[in-house]
């Protein structure tokens, strides 16, 4: 039987979801502090301000290039990607809380 890429990707996703259970005991405290400091960089005010500026830029570009369909598609895709990035923290928190995380 041939393994399809979709099956392999689903299996990897399941492994990644199960990893936090095993990584709690294995990860040294120094590594946890490093991970926390990196996380603070990505969810900090500076990155949030950059995302707001990018989203505002997408809105301006959408307004000026409304007739250009190719540009409109690209702008909407960038806007959706920014929204997902901004909402990633709450999405992961909701999934983690639903899974019984702390």
N, C-alpha and C positions, 0 to 999 in steps of 0.2 A: 504494500500500500504506500502510495506516495504522500509525503507530508506537504501539505499546502502552506504557503507563507502565512495565511490567516490563522491556521492552527498553531503554528509556531509563535506568532505574535500574541495570540490569546494565552498560550502557556507561559510566555515571558511576563505578560501582564499579571497573571495569577501569582507567579513567583515574586514579582516586585511588590504585590500587595501583601504577601505573606512575610516579606523580609523584615519589616519593623518588629515583628514578634521575636525574631532571632537576633536582630541587631542590637536590641536593648542590652543584652547581657555581654555581648562581644565588644561593643564599641568602648574604647577607653575614654576617660573623662576629658582628657585634653582634646580629643577629636570632637567630642560633643560641644566643647566650648568653641572650637573652630567653626563647626557647623552652625552654631547659634549666631556667631558674629557674621558669617556669610549670609545667613537668612536675614539678619537685621539690615544688611546692605540692600537686599532686594525688596524688602517691604518697608523701607524707610521713606522719609518725606522727600528726599532728593529724587529717588527713582519715581515716586508718585508724581512729582512735579514734571519730570521729563515725560511721563505718560500723558499727563493732561495737556502739555504743550503739543505732543504728537497728535493727540486726538483733535485738538483745536486746529492744527495744521491740516488734518484730514478734512475737517469741516470746511475750511477755507478753500482747499483744493477741489472739493466736491462742488462748492458753489460756483467756482470759476470755470470748471470743466464739465458742467452738467450735460452738455451736448456730446461730449466725447465718450462713447460707450466703453471703450477699452480702459480709459483712465478711470471712469466711474466704477468699473468692476474692481480695479486695483485699489482704489480708495476705500471702497466698502470692505474689501478683504482686510486691508490694514486696520480699519476701524474695528472690525469684529475681533481681529487678533489682539488689539490693544485692550478691548473690553474683557477678553478671556484672561489676559495676563493680569489685569487689575483685579479681576474676580477670583483668580486662582487661589489666593490665600483663604478666602471664605469657602470656596468649593472643597478644598482639601480639608479644612477644619470641619465642615459638615460631614464629609465622608468618614473622617477619622472619628468624630463623635458618634456617628451611627454605627461604626464598627466596634465601639466599646473602648476606644482609645481614651487617654487621659486628657 
